[in-house]
């Protein structure tokens, strides 16, 4: 979702004929490089979410959660490790059930890879 949000923000700036503002660059850097959820929420609120870009980018099945929220991706780094774990899911009875499944999948991947 964070990459989709960054692409949406860049699209909005381009459509407005401008580059990113310093505050936007700072938040985007924190969002992408540190996976900063607070920065993501602030950018989500500034841009109105990802809907402005989903059709343009062909992401017609990508939607925010039922409460308008966003959900995440994870990067695992270490002295000899640099991996990105992405888990997408849908169709769960509740948000909590979906979150539980995603967290279990990420833990399983990490365990399997020996991290």
N, C-alpha and C positions, 0 to 999 in steps of 0.2 A: 504494500500500500504506500510505503514511503517513496518508492521510486515513481509510482503513479502520481503521487502528490507533487513531487518535484517536477515531473514532466508537465503537469497541469499548470503549475506556477510559472514555468518558463513559457508555456503557450500563452497564458494570460498576459505576461509582460510583452511578448512578441506582438500580440494582437493590439496592445496599447502603444506599440512603437517605442518601447523603452527597454533598457536592461534591468537587471535586478537591482533593487535598492540595497544599500549596505546592510540594513537590518534583515532583509530577506536572505541575502547571501550568508550572513552569520547563522541564521536559523537553519537554512538549508544545509550548511556545512555540518552543524551539530546533528541534524536529523540523519544525514547520510553517513557521516564518518564515526559518530559516537552512538548512533541509533537512539538519539535523545527523544524520548516520548513527549516531554514538555514542549520542545521545539516543534515537534510534529503537530501537536494539538494547536499551537499558536498559528502555524502555517495553515492548518486545516480551517481554522476560523477565519483567517485572512482571505483565503481563496474561495471559501464556500465548499471545500471538498474536491473530489475528483470528477464530479459529473461534467464539468466543462470540457474535460479532455477525453472521456471514455469513448465517445463516438469517433473523434478525430484519430485516436490511436487504435481503434478497432477492438476496444475492450468492452464490448457490449454486454458481457456477462459479469463484469466487475461492478459491484455495488457496495456502498457502505452498509454497516450493520443496521438493524431495524431502528435503533435509536439515533441513527445518523453518525455513528462513531466509526472509527477506523480500527483495524487490527494489524498485527505485525509480522515482520521477518526477523532473523537473528544471524549474527556473525560470531563465529567462535575463533578466537585467536590465541596464540601462545607462542612459545619460543620456536616450535617446529610445526605450528598449525595455523592455517588461514583458510577457513571454510565458511560458506554461507549455507544456512539451512532455511529452506522456505517450505512451509506447509500450508496448503490451501484446502479448505473444506467447505461443505455446504449441506444444507438439508437436515440440520440437527433440530431436535425439538425445542431446545433452548440455547441461548448464547453460552451459558455455562457448560453445557454438554459439548458444544463446539470447541470452546477454549480448552476443556479437559482433554479432548481428543488431540488437538494440536500440540498441547504440552507433552502428552504421552508420546506422540510421534517424534517430537524433537528430542526428548530424553532417550528414546530407543535408538535414534540415529547416533546420538552422542555416545551412548554406551557401546553400540556396535563398532563405532570408529575408534573406541578406546580413549575417549576424552572424558 
